[in-house]
Amino acid sequence: MKKIPFFQDPNAVTKVGDEFVILPKAVNEKNKVGLVNETAAFIIGRIDGHNSTEEIANAICSAYDVDFDKAHDVTISFITQLFEYGICSWKEES
C-alpha cells in the first residue's frame, strides 16, 4: 500500500516569496505559526494527493543527493507533523 498525503486544509500553507508559512487552524503552545526549511518546502511542493511518500522521497534523493531511507524518514516525519496539526491527511492506494 502506498501512503499518499494530501492537504486537508490547503489554506494552512501559504507561499510567501520562495518560502512557505504554516498557519495551523488553532494556534497554541503545540501548534505555532512557522516558516519551514528548504527540505520541508520541497516536500510541501509535492503534496498534491497524487505523489506517494516514496515518490516524494525519490524526488528528494534526486534533488539533494541523499539516500532513500533518510529521505523517506524525513518525508514521513514532516508529513506526520502536518497531520498532527490538521493540515494534511493520508490516503492509501495499492
PDB file as gemmi writes it, atoms N, CA and C in Angstrom:
CRYST1    1.000    1.000    1.000  90.00  90.00  90.00 P 1                      
ATOM      1  N   MET A   1       0.831  -1.188   0.000  1.00  0.00           N  
ATOM      2  CA  MET A   1       0.000   0.000   0.000  1.00  0.00           C  
ATOM      3  C   MET A   1       0.874   1.250   0.000  1.00  0.00           C  
ATOM      4  N   LYS A   2       0.574   2.167  -0.893  1.00  0.00           N  
ATOM      5  CA  LYS A   2       1.277   3.445  -0.931  1.00  0.00           C  
ATOM      6  C   LYS A   2       0.513   4.451  -0.084  1.00  0.00           C  
ATOM      7  N   LYS A   3       1.262   5.198   0.726  1.00  0.00           N  
ATOM      8  CA  LYS A   3       0.662   6.286   1.507  1.00  0.00           C  
ATOM      9  C   LYS A   3       0.795   7.566   0.695  1.00  0.00           C  
ATOM     10  N   ILE A   4      -0.337   8.201   0.456  1.00  0.00           N  
ATOM     11  CA  ILE A   4      -0.362   9.420  -0.344  1.00  0.00           C  
ATOM     12  C   ILE A   4      -0.901  10.561   0.513  1.00  0.00           C  
ATOM     13  N   PRO A   5      -0.069  11.578   0.758  1.00  0.00           N  
ATOM     14  CA  PRO A   5      -0.544  12.708   1.555  1.00  0.00           C  
ATOM     15  C   PRO A   5      -1.320  13.709   0.697  1.00  0.00           C  
ATOM     16  N   PHE A   6      -2.268  14.363   1.334  1.00  0.00           N  
ATOM     17  CA  PHE A   6      -2.988  15.450   0.666  1.00  0.00           C  
ATOM     18  C   PHE A   6      -3.320  16.503   1.707  1.00  0.00           C  
ATOM     19  N   PHE A   7      -3.529  17.729   1.242  1.00  0.00           N  
ATOM     20  CA  PHE A   7      -3.852  18.807   2.158  1.00  0.00           C  
ATOM     21  C   PHE A   7      -5.308  18.741   2.557  1.00  0.00           C  
ATOM     22  N   GLN A   8      -5.531  18.594   3.839  1.00  0.00           N  
ATOM     23  CA  GLN A   8      -6.872  18.622   4.398  1.00  0.00           C  
ATOM     24  C   GLN A   8      -7.347  20.071   4.455  1.00  0.00           C  
ATOM     25  N   ASP A   9      -6.414  20.957   4.729  1.00  0.00           N  
ATOM     26  CA  ASP A   9      -6.695  22.383   4.793  1.00  0.00           C  
ATOM     27  C   ASP A   9      -5.653  23.113   3.961  1.00  0.00           C  
ATOM     28  N   PRO A  10      -5.886  23.253   2.648  1.00  0.00           N  
ATOM     29  CA  PRO A  10      -4.888  23.875   1.782  1.00  0.00           C  
ATOM     30  C   PRO A  10      -4.568  25.329   2.149  1.00  0.00           C  
ATOM     31  N   ASN A  11      -5.465  25.992   2.863  1.00  0.00           N  
ATOM     32  CA  ASN A  11      -5.209  27.378   3.260  1.00  0.00           C  
ATOM     33  C   ASN A  11      -4.248  27.483   4.432  1.00  0.00           C  
ATOM     34  N   ALA A  12      -3.896  26.366   5.041  1.00  0.00           N  
ATOM     35  CA  ALA A  12      -3.000  26.385   6.191  1.00  0.00           C  
ATOM     36  C   ALA A  12      -1.538  26.533   5.782  1.00  0.00           C  
ATOM     37  N   VAL A  13      -1.256  26.366   4.498  1.00  0.00           N  
ATOM     38  CA  VAL A  13       0.102  26.526   4.000  1.00  0.00           C  
ATOM     39  C   VAL A  13       0.079  27.604   2.929  1.00  0.00           C  
ATOM     40  N   THR A  14       0.849  28.647   3.156  1.00  0.00           N  
ATOM     41  CA  THR A  14       0.869  29.784   2.241  1.00  0.00           C  
ATOM     42  C   THR A  14       2.288  30.023   1.760  1.00  0.00           C  
ATOM     43  N   LYS A  15       2.426  30.241   0.455  1.00  0.00           N  
ATOM     44  CA  LYS A  15       3.743  30.552  -0.097  1.00  0.00           C  
ATOM     45  C   LYS A  15       3.931  32.063  -0.070  1.00  0.00           C  
ATOM     46  N   VAL A  16       5.032  32.482   0.515  1.00  0.00           N  
ATOM     47  CA  VAL A  16       5.390  33.896   0.585  1.00  0.00           C  
ATOM     48  C   VAL A  16       6.779  34.018  -0.031  1.00  0.00           C  
ATOM     49  N   GLY A  17       6.844  34.556  -1.231  1.00  0.00           N  
ATOM     50  CA  GLY A  17       8.125  34.597  -1.942  1.00  0.00           C  
ATOM     51  C   GLY A  17       8.567  33.185  -2.256  1.00  0.00           C  
ATOM     52  N   ASP A  18       9.754  32.824  -1.803  1.00  0.00           N  
ATOM     53  CA  ASP A  18      10.282  31.473  -2.011  1.00  0.00           C  
ATOM     54  C   ASP A  18      10.085  30.571  -0.803  1.00  0.00           C  
ATOM     55  N   GLU A  19       9.366  31.057   0.205  1.00  0.00           N  
ATOM     56  CA  GLU A  19       9.207  30.295   1.438  1.00  0.00           C  
ATOM     57  C   GLU A  19       7.745  29.959   1.686  1.00  0.00           C  
ATOM     58  N   PHE A  20       7.536  28.949   2.529  1.00  0.00           N  
ATOM     59  CA  PHE A  20       6.188  28.551   2.927  1.00  0.00           C  
ATOM     60  C   PHE A  20       5.981  28.895   4.394  1.00  0.00           C  
ATOM     61  N   VAL A  21       4.794  29.365   4.715  1.00  0.00           N  
ATOM     62  CA  VAL A  21       4.405  29.658   6.084  1.00  0.00           C  
ATOM     63  C   VAL A  21       3.281  28.693   6.442  1.00  0.00           C  
ATOM     64  N   ILE A  22       3.390  28.053   7.605  1.00  0.00           N  
ATOM     65  CA  ILE A  22       2.352  27.136   8.075  1.00  0.00           C  
ATOM     66  C   ILE A  22       1.484  27.876   9.084  1.00  0.00           C  
ATOM     67  N   LEU A  23       0.179  27.853   8.832  1.00  0.00           N  
ATOM     68  CA  LEU A  23      -0.795  28.516   9.695  1.00  0.00           C  
ATOM     69  C   LEU A  23      -1.804  27.477  10.168  1.00  0.00           C  
ATOM     70  N   PRO A  24      -1.539  26.803  11.288  1.00  0.00           N  
ATOM     71  CA  PRO A  24      -2.472  25.785  11.774  1.00  0.00           C  
ATOM     72  C   PRO A  24      -3.829  26.393  12.136  1.00  0.00           C  
ATOM     73  N   LYS A  25      -4.866  25.545  12.133  1.00  0.00           N  
ATOM     74  CA  LYS A  25      -6.225  26.001  12.463  1.00  0.00           C  
ATOM     75  C   LYS A  25      -6.269  26.695  13.813  1.00  0.00           C  
ATOM     76  N   ALA A  26      -5.642  26.066  14.791  1.00  0.00           N  
ATOM     77  CA  ALA A  26      -5.623  26.635  16.146  1.00  0.00           C  
ATOM     78  C   ALA A  26      -4.174  26.899  16.520  1.00  0.00           C  
ATOM     79  N   VAL A  27      -3.856  28.140  16.774  1.00  0.00           N  
ATOM     80  CA  VAL A  27      -2.510  28.476  17.196  1.00  0.00           C  
ATOM     81  C   VAL A  27      -2.476  28.402  18.717  1.00  0.00           C  
ATOM     82  N   ASN A  28      -1.637  27.507  19.232  1.00  0.00           N  
ATOM     83  CA  ASN A  28      -1.492  27.341  20.670  1.00  0.00           C  
ATOM     84  C   ASN A  28      -0.060  26.914  20.968  1.00  0.00           C  
ATOM     85  N   GLU A  29       0.194  26.434  22.169  1.00  0.00           N  
ATOM     86  CA  GLU A  29       1.559  26.058  22.553  1.00  0.00           C  
ATOM     87  C   GLU A  29       2.125  24.973  21.641  1.00  0.00           C  
ATOM     88  N   LYS A  30       1.284  24.025  21.225  1.00  0.00           N  
ATOM     89  CA  LYS A  30       1.751  22.924  20.381  1.00  0.00           C  
ATOM     90  C   LYS A  30       1.793  23.335  18.912  1.00  0.00           C  
ATOM     91  N   ASN A  31       0.774  24.008  18.443  1.00  0.00           N  
ATOM     92  CA  ASN A  31       0.656  24.387  17.038  1.00  0.00           C  
ATOM     93  C   ASN A  31       0.988  25.859  16.875  1.00  0.00           C  
ATOM     94  N   LYS A  32       2.128  26.123  16.301  1.00  0.00           N  
ATOM     95  CA  LYS A  32       2.574  27.501  16.155  1.00  0.00           C  
ATOM     96  C   LYS A  32       2.710  27.848  14.678  1.00  0.00           C  
ATOM     97  N   VAL A  33       2.558  29.109  14.375  1.00  0.00           N  
ATOM     98  CA  VAL A  33       2.827  29.603  13.036  1.00  0.00           C  
ATOM     99  C   VAL A  33       4.320  29.492  12.817  1.00  0.00           C  
ATOM    100  N   GLY A  34       4.733  29.095  11.622  1.00  0.00           N  
ATOM    101  CA  GLY A  34       6.161  28.997  11.406  1.00  0.00           C  
ATOM    102  C   GLY A  34       6.549  28.939   9.953  1.00  0.00           C  
ATOM    103  N   LEU A  35       7.783  29.322   9.697  1.00  0.00           N  
ATOM    104  CA  LEU A  35       8.390  29.153   8.388  1.00  0.00           C  
ATOM    105  C   LEU A  35       8.997  27.764   8.333  1.00  0.00           C  
ATOM    106  N   VAL A  36       9.042  27.191   7.166  1.00  0.00           N  
ATOM    107  CA  VAL A  36       9.637  25.861   7.031  1.00  0.00           C  
ATOM    108  C   VAL A  36      10.979  25.971   6.315  1.00  0.00           C  
ATOM    109  N   ASN A  37      11.836  24.985   6.545  1.00  0.00           N  
ATOM    110  CA  ASN A  37      13.144  24.989   5.901  1.00  0.00           C  
ATOM    111  C   ASN A  37      13.026  24.536   4.440  1.00  0.00           C  
ATOM    112  N   GLU A  38      14.141  24.523   3.755  1.00  0.00           N  
ATOM    113  CA  GLU A  38      14.153  24.215   2.319  1.00  0.00           C  
ATOM    114  C   GLU A  38      13.624  22.814   2.015  1.00  0.00           C  
ATOM    115  N   THR A  39      14.011  21.841   2.821  1.00  0.00           N  
ATOM    116  CA  THR A  39      13.547  20.469   2.590  1.00  0.00           C  
ATOM    117  C   THR A  39      12.049  20.356   2.822  1.00  0.00           C  
ATOM    118  N   ALA A  40      11.554  20.974   3.876  1.00  0.00           N  
ATOM    119  CA  ALA A  40      10.117  20.950   4.153  1.00  0.00           C  
ATOM    120  C   ALA A  40       9.347  21.635   3.029  1.00  0.00           C  
ATOM    121  N   ALA A  41       9.874  22.744   2.526  1.00  0.00           N  
ATOM    122  CA  ALA A  41       9.228  23.438   1.411  1.00  0.00           C  
ATOM    123  C   ALA A  41       9.205  22.549   0.171  1.00  0.00           C  
ATOM    124  N   PHE A  42      10.270  21.801  -0.045  1.00  0.00           N  
ATOM    125  CA  PHE A  42      10.351  20.866  -1.165  1.00  0.00           C  
ATOM    126  C   PHE A  42       9.248  19.813  -1.039  1.00  0.00           C  
ATOM    127  N   ILE A  43       9.078  19.289   0.179  1.00  0.00           N  
ATOM    128  CA  ILE A  43       8.039  18.275   0.424  1.00  0.00           C  
ATOM    129  C   ILE A  43       6.658  18.878   0.217  1.00  0.00           C  
ATOM    130  N   ILE A  44       6.409  20.059   0.777  1.00  0.00           N  
ATOM    131  CA  ILE A  44       5.109  20.712   0.634  1.00  0.00           C  
ATOM    132  C   ILE A  44       4.765  20.891  -0.838  1.00  0.00           C  
ATOM    133  N   GLY A  45       5.757  21.258  -1.628  1.00  0.00           N  
ATOM    134  CA  GLY A  45       5.534  21.467  -3.053  1.00  0.00           C  
ATOM    135  C   GLY A  45       5.142  20.220  -3.815  1.00  0.00           C  
ATOM    136  N   ARG A  46       5.314  19.060  -3.189  1.00  0.00           N  
ATOM    137  CA  ARG A  46       4.979  17.795  -3.851  1.00  0.00           C  
ATOM    138  C   ARG A  46       3.765  17.096  -3.246  1.00  0.00           C  
ATOM    139  N   ILE A  47       3.182  17.684  -2.228  1.00  0.00           N  
ATOM    140  CA  ILE A  47       1.957  17.128  -1.649  1.00  0.00           C  
ATOM    141  C   ILE A  47       0.799  17.592  -2.518  1.00  0.00           C  
ATOM    142  N   ASP A  48       0.278  16.658  -3.302  1.00  0.00           N  
ATOM    143  CA  ASP A  48      -0.779  17.025  -4.250  1.00  0.00           C  
ATOM    144  C   ASP A  48      -1.917  16.010  -4.306  1.00  0.00           C  
ATOM    145  N   GLY A  49      -1.884  15.023  -3.405  1.00  0.00           N  
ATOM    146  CA  GLY A  49      -2.916  13.993  -3.430  1.00  0.00           C  
ATOM    147  C   GLY A  49      -2.645  12.903  -4.455  1.00  0.00           C  
ATOM    148  N   HIS A  50      -1.521  13.019  -5.166  1.00  0.00           N  
ATOM    149  CA  HIS A  50      -1.147  12.012  -6.162  1.00  0.00           C  
ATOM    150  C   HIS A  50       0.216  11.397  -5.872  1.00  0.00           C  
ATOM    151  N   ASN A  51       1.165  12.212  -5.382  1.00  0.00           N  
ATOM    152  CA  ASN A  51       2.508  11.714  -5.084  1.00  0.00           C  
ATOM    153  C   ASN A  51       2.511  10.935  -3.780  1.00  0.00           C  
ATOM    154  N   SER A  52       3.052   9.726  -3.833  1.00  0.00           N  
ATOM    155  CA  SER A  52       3.183   8.923  -2.616  1.00  0.00           C  
ATOM    156  C   SER A  52       4.404   9.398  -1.838  1.00  0.00           C  
ATOM    157  N   THR A  53       4.508   8.944  -0.599  1.00  0.00           N  
ATOM    158  CA  THR A  53       5.673   9.306   0.205  1.00  0.00           C  
ATOM    159  C   THR A  53       6.954   8.780  -0.451  1.00  0.00           C  
ATOM    160  N   GLU A  54       6.863   7.634  -1.117  1.00  0.00           N  
ATOM    161  CA  GLU A  54       8.037   7.082  -1.814  1.00  0.00           C  
ATOM    162  C   GLU A  54       8.436   7.973  -2.987  1.00  0.00           C  
ATOM    163  N   GLU A  55       7.456   8.475  -3.724  1.00  0.00           N  
ATOM    164  CA  GLU A  55       7.750   9.351  -4.856  1.00  0.00           C  
ATOM    165  C   GLU A  55       8.355  10.673  -4.383  1.00  0.00           C  
ATOM    166  N   ILE A  56       7.846  11.197  -3.283  1.00  0.00           N  
ATOM    167  CA  ILE A  56       8.405  12.422  -2.727  1.00  0.00           C  
ATOM    168  C   ILE A  56       9.838  12.172  -2.261  1.00  0.00           C  
ATOM    169  N   ALA A  57      10.070  11.043  -1.595  1.00  0.00           N  
ATOM    170  CA  ALA A  57      11.419  10.703  -1.125  1.00  0.00           C  
ATOM    171  C   ALA A  57      12.370  10.544  -2.304  1.00  0.00           C  
ATOM    172  N   ASN A  58      11.930   9.920  -3.383  1.00  0.00           N  
ATOM    173  CA  ASN A  58      12.780   9.773  -4.573  1.00  0.00           C  
ATOM    174  C   ASN A  58      13.134  11.136  -5.157  1.00  0.00           C  
ATOM    175  N   ALA A  59      12.188  12.065  -5.146  1.00  0.00           N  
ATOM    176  CA  ALA A  59      12.459  13.420  -5.645  1.00  0.00           C  
ATOM    177  C   ALA A  59      13.500  14.108  -4.767  1.00  0.00           C  
ATOM    178  N   ILE A  60      13.425  13.889  -3.449  1.00  0.00           N  
ATOM    179  CA  ILE A  60      14.420  14.451  -2.531  1.00  0.00           C  
ATOM    180  C   ILE A  60      15.800  13.867  -2.851  1.00  0.00           C  
ATOM    181  N   CYS A  61      15.844  12.557  -3.080  1.00  0.00           N  
ATOM    182  CA  CYS A  61      17.114  11.902  -3.413  1.00  0.00           C  
ATOM    183  C   CYS A  61      17.747  12.534  -4.652  1.00  0.00           C  
ATOM    184  N   SER A  62      16.939  12.778  -5.650  1.00  0.00           N  
ATOM    185  CA  SER A  62      17.447  13.368  -6.897  1.00  0.00           C  
ATOM    186  C   SER A  62      17.920  14.806  -6.686  1.00  0.00           C  
ATOM    187  N   ALA A  63      17.168  15.570  -5.918  1.00  0.00           N  
ATOM    188  CA  ALA A  63      17.486  16.991  -5.740  1.00  0.00           C  
ATOM    189  C   ALA A  63      18.637  17.230  -4.767  1.00  0.00           C  
ATOM    190  N   TYR A  64      18.749  16.393  -3.734  1.00  0.00           N  
ATOM    191  CA  TYR A  64      19.709  16.667  -2.660  1.00  0.00           C  
ATOM    192  C   TYR A  64      20.793  15.613  -2.496  1.00  0.00           C  
ATOM    193  N   ASP A  65      20.809  14.600  -3.344  1.00  0.00           N  
ATOM    194  CA  ASP A  65      21.842  13.566  -3.289  1.00  0.00           C  
ATOM    195  C   ASP A  65      21.949  12.929  -1.902  1.00  0.00           C  
ATOM    196  N   VAL A  66      20.813  12.439  -1.388  1.00  0.00           N  
ATOM    197  CA  VAL A  66      20.786  11.689  -0.130  1.00  0.00           C  
ATOM    198  C   VAL A  66      20.229  10.306  -0.414  1.00  0.00           C  
ATOM    199  N   ASP A  67      20.441   9.380   0.518  1.00  0.00           N  
ATOM    200  CA  ASP A  67      19.933   8.028   0.291  1.00  0.00           C  
ATOM    201  C   ASP A  67      18.425   7.968   0.555  1.00  0.00           C  
ATOM    202  N   PHE A  68      17.797   6.967  -0.033  1.00  0.00           N  
ATOM    203  CA  PHE A  68      16.339   6.854   0.001  1.00  0.00           C  
ATOM    204  C   PHE A  68      15.804   6.729   1.424  1.00  0.00           C  
ATOM    205  N   ASP A  69      16.423   5.886   2.251  1.00  0.00           N  
ATOM    206  CA  ASP A  69      15.891   5.669   3.603  1.00  0.00           C  
ATOM    207  C   ASP A  69      15.860   6.965   4.406  1.00  0.00           C  
ATOM    208  N   LYS A  70      16.909   7.765   4.321  1.00  0.00           N  
ATOM    209  CA  LYS A  70      16.952   9.050   5.025  1.00  0.00           C  
ATOM    210  C   LYS A  70      15.878   9.986   4.470  1.00  0.00           C  
ATOM    211  N   ALA A  71      15.774  10.065   3.155  1.00  0.00           N  
ATOM    212  CA  ALA A  71      14.777  10.935   2.525  1.00  0.00           C  
ATOM    213  C   ALA A  71      13.362  10.504   2.895  1.00  0.00           C  
ATOM    214  N   HIS A  72      13.112   9.206   2.934  1.00  0.00           N  
ATOM    215  CA  HIS A  72      11.777   8.709   3.266  1.00  0.00           C  
ATOM    216  C   HIS A  72      11.456   8.989   4.732  1.00  0.00           C  
ATOM    217  N   ASP A  73      12.441   8.795   5.615  1.00  0.00           N  
ATOM    218  CA  ASP A  73      12.234   9.096   7.043  1.00  0.00           C  
ATOM    219  C   ASP A  73      11.879  10.567   7.250  1.00  0.00           C  
ATOM    220  N   VAL A  74      12.597  11.455   6.582  1.00  0.00           N  
ATOM    221  CA  VAL A  74      12.332  12.897   6.697  1.00  0.00           C  
ATOM    222  C   VAL A  74      10.940  13.221   6.160  1.00  0.00           C  
ATOM    223  N   THR A  75      10.592  12.615   5.025  1.00  0.00           N  
ATOM    224  CA  THR A  75       9.281  12.847   4.411  1.00  0.00           C  
ATOM    225  C   THR A  75       8.160  12.417   5.349  1.00  0.00           C  
ATOM    226  N   ILE A  76       8.242  11.207   5.868  1.00  0.00           N  
ATOM    227  CA  ILE A  76       7.209  10.680   6.769  1.00  0.00           C  
ATOM    228  C   ILE A  76       7.130  11.528   8.035  1.00  0.00           C  
ATOM    229  N   SER A  77       8.269  11.879   8.599  1.00  0.00           N  
ATOM    230  CA  SER A  77       8.294  12.665   9.834  1.00  0.00           C  
ATOM    231  C   SER A  77       7.618  14.024   9.637  1.00  0.00           C  
ATOM    232  N   PHE A  78       7.965  14.724   8.565  1.00  0.00           N  
ATOM    233  CA  PHE A  78       7.396  16.048   8.338  1.00  0.00           C  
ATOM    234  C   PHE A  78       5.903  15.974   8.038  1.00  0.00           C  
ATOM    235  N   ILE A  79       5.500  15.047   7.191  1.00  0.00           N  
ATOM    236  CA  ILE A  79       4.071  14.934   6.849  1.00  0.00           C  
ATOM    237  C   ILE A  79       3.260  14.498   8.071  1.00  0.00           C  
ATOM    238  N   THR A  80       3.839  13.676   8.931  1.00  0.00           N  
ATOM    239  CA  THR A  80       3.166  13.289  10.170  1.00  0.00           C  
ATOM    240  C   THR A  80       2.926  14.511  11.050  1.00  0.00           C  
ATOM    241  N   GLN A  81       3.886  15.432  11.100  1.00  0.00           N  
ATOM    242  CA  GLN A  81       3.675  16.675  11.855  1.00  0.00           C  
ATOM    243  C   GLN A  81       2.520  17.473  11.257  1.00  0.00           C  
ATOM    244  N   LEU A  82       2.475  17.564   9.930  1.00  0.00           N  
ATOM    245  CA  LEU A  82       1.373  18.274   9.279  1.00  0.00           C  
ATOM    246  C   LEU A  82       0.039  17.602   9.586  1.00  0.00           C  
ATOM    247  N   PHE A  83       0.040  16.272   9.648  1.00  0.00           N  
ATOM    248  CA  PHE A  83      -1.159  15.510  10.002  1.00  0.00           C  
ATOM    249  C   PHE A  83      -1.600  15.857  11.429  1.00  0.00           C  
ATOM    250  N   GLU A  84      -0.650  15.897  12.342  1.00  0.00           N  
ATOM    251  CA  GLU A  84      -0.963  16.214  13.740  1.00  0.00           C  
ATOM    252  C   GLU A  84      -1.517  17.624  13.891  1.00  0.00           C  
ATOM    253  N   TYR A  85      -1.126  18.542  13.022  1.00  0.00           N  
ATOM    254  CA  TYR A  85      -1.631  19.917  13.041  1.00  0.00           C  
ATOM    255  C   TYR A  85      -2.974  20.052  12.321  1.00  0.00           C  
ATOM    256  N   GLY A  86      -3.458  18.955  11.717  1.00  0.00           N  
ATOM    257  CA  GLY A  86      -4.728  19.004  10.991  1.00  0.00           C  
ATOM    258  C   GLY A  86      -4.615  19.625   9.613  1.00  0.00           C  
ATOM    259  N   ILE A  87      -3.402  19.693   9.088  1.00  0.00           N  
ATOM    260  CA  ILE A  87      -3.170  20.313   7.791  1.00  0.00           C  
ATOM    261  C   ILE A  87      -3.191  19.274   6.674  1.00  0.00           C  
ATOM    262  N   CYS A  88      -2.661  18.105   6.960  1.00  0.00           N  
ATOM    263  CA  CYS A  88      -2.562  17.031   5.973  1.00  0.00           C  
ATOM    264  C   CYS A  88      -3.331  15.808   6.445  1.00  0.00           C  
ATOM    265  N   SER A  89      -3.667  14.977   5.484  1.00  0.00           N  
ATOM    266  CA  SER A  89      -4.246  13.679   5.796  1.00  0.00           C  
ATOM    267  C   SER A  89      -3.613  12.672   4.841  1.00  0.00           C  
ATOM    268  N   TRP A  90      -3.941  11.392   5.031  1.00  0.00           N  
ATOM    269  CA  TRP A  90      -3.370  10.318   4.225  1.00  0.00           C  
ATOM    270  C   TRP A  90      -4.478   9.565   3.501  1.00  0.00           C  
ATOM    271  N   LYS A  91      -4.165   9.098   2.331  1.00  0.00           N  
ATOM    272  CA  LYS A  91      -4.994   8.086   1.689  1.00  0.00           C  
ATOM    273  C   LYS A  91      -4.049   6.980   1.261  1.00  0.00           C  
ATOM    274  N   GLU A  92      -4.595   5.791   1.147  1.00  0.00           N  
ATOM    275  CA  GLU A  92      -3.743   4.652   0.768  1.00  0.00           C  
ATOM    276  C   GLU A  92      -4.237   4.070  -0.528  1.00  0.00           C  
ATOM    277  N   GLU A  93      -3.287   3.733  -1.387  1.00  0.00           N  
ATOM    278  CA  GLU A  93      -3.580   3.087  -2.667  1.00  0.00           C  
ATOM    279  C   GLU A  93      -2.662   1.897  -2.816  1.00  0.00           C  
ATOM    280  N   SER A  94      -3.156   0.896  -3.517  1.00  0.00           N  
ATOM    281  CA  SER A  94      -2.309  -0.282  -3.750  1.00  0.00           C  
ATOM    282  C   SER A  94      -1.610  -0.189  -5.077  1.00  0.00           C  
TER     283      SER A  94                                                      
END                                                                             
